[in-house]
C-alpha cells in the first residue's frame, strides 16, 4: 500500500468542503486531478470513502476511519516538517493563538519579551475566537493558546496565569446617572436594556452575561459589536454601558475620547486568563517558560492600569 500525503490532503479537503469542485479549488488543483487521487486512495483502502451525489458527498463509515487517521498523519507530517526547518536553520519556532479580547493588549509587550529572551525564536501568531483556537490546537497547527479559562474542552493542559477584573465603562454622563441611582455599583444592578456586549461567539460576552446574572435571550441586550475597540466607541458615545476588562483599560481609554470607567463596589468580577496546550504534547520546559512571560507581561499591564485608573477595591470574585 502506497498512499501519499497528497492523497490524504485531498481527501481531508473533500470531507471539509463536501464537494469535489470546492475541494479542488481549496487544494489549488483541477477537479479531475483531485478525483483521480481520491479514487486511487479508495482503491488502496479497498472501498468507497465517500458517497457521490449531484451537489455534495457523504463520508462513508470507512471514510470516517480514514479521515481520523489521515488527519493524525498530516498533523505529524507538519510537525516533522517544522522540526526539520528549525533544525536546519538553528532556530526555534512557536505557533501561538490568542483570543481577540486579549491579543491587541497583551501581544505587543509579550512579543517584545519573547524576542528579547531569544532572538532566534520564530513566532507565528493566530488571533481567533476560542472555538477556532481549540480546533487549531487539536489539529496541531498551534502549539499553545492564550484564552479565558476554563475552556470546557477535553484533552488540554490549562494553566491559569492571572485574573483580569471587569470595570463598568460608558460615557461620563451614563456613569454619573448610574451611580446616582446605585451608589454601590454591582454587575447585578445593570439593566438589560442599557447593556452593550460583543457579538455572539466571543467568550467575553458569555462571561459578562454570567457576572450580570442575565441570560443570552434577555430582552434589550445589544450584542452587535465585533471588537472591544468598536464597543468602546459606542458606549463612549452614550449608547449604553459595558463591562471592560482591566487588561484593555489603558489602551481603550487612551484611544477613545469620552470613554469613562468605574470600578464595581465590593468583590470585583473577573475572568481567568490562561495558557493551553495539547495534553499529548510534552511541555519540555517551554510551556512553563512561556507561561511565566505571559504572566509577567499581563501583570505589568494590570499594574500600570491600576496606577492610572485607581487600584482594585477588593479581592475579585468569579
Secondary structure, DSSP 8 states (H G I E B T S, - for coil): ----HHHHHHHHHHHHHSSHHHHHHHHTS-HHHHHHHHHHHHHHHTS-SEEE-SS-EEE-HHHHHHHHHHHHHHHHHHHHHHHHHHHHHT--EEEEEE-HHHHHHHHHHHHHHHHHH-TT-EEEEEE--HHHHHHHHHHTS-SEEEEEE----SSEEEEEEEEEEEEEEE-HHHHHHHHHH-SS--GGG--GGGBEEE-TT-HHHHHHHHHHT--TT-TT-EEEESSHHHHHHHHHTTS-BEEEEGGGHHHHHHHSTT-EEE--SSSEEEEEEEEEEETTS--TTHHHHHHHHHHHHHHHHHHHHHHHH----S-EE-
